[in-house]
Amino acid sequence: MAISRANIGKEIKMAGKKRVGLKKGGQPKLGSGARFKKLTAKLKKRGAKNPKALAAAIGRKKYGSKKMAAMSKKGRKA
């Protein structure tokens, strides 16, 4: 990837970090479980009693129950 003025800041931030499994925008791939873990940690920090259940509910609302079930199944296999 060529470094331009527009993305130089992003390149500096990402210099020492792993880039495995990241999409172009910097988000982990959907279904990898990394987004779920990140959201769970954020919810726990905010004081949620059961952050995993809350993150799952948010995901079901965003992606639908079928897609969340498929991602959960994929996550359990890994």
PyMOL commands that set and color helices and strands:
alter all, ss='L'
color gray80, all
select helices_A, chain A and resi 8-13+34-45+51-63+65-77
alter helices_A, ss='H'
color red, helices_A
deselect
rebuild
show_as cartoon
